[in-house]
Amino acid sequence: MFEIEYYEENNKCPVFDFIKTLSPKEQAKILREIDLLAEFGLSLGLPHIKKLQGPFNNL
């Protein structure tokens, strides 16, 4: 199992703030994808994850 870390600033998490604005169906889909990523990590592959291009390569 992999640990998912979320960006936080001033005790706020923009990811969760965004997810809360979505419909319950959309929230469920996104949370399912996050669960899959936590379970399988980068080996999950397409269509679930895709390599970032550009300045993100050093993350």
Secondary structure, 3 states (H helix, E strand, C coil): CCCCCCCCECCECHHHHHHHCCCHHHHHHHHHHHHHHHHHHHHHCCCCCCCCCCHHHHC
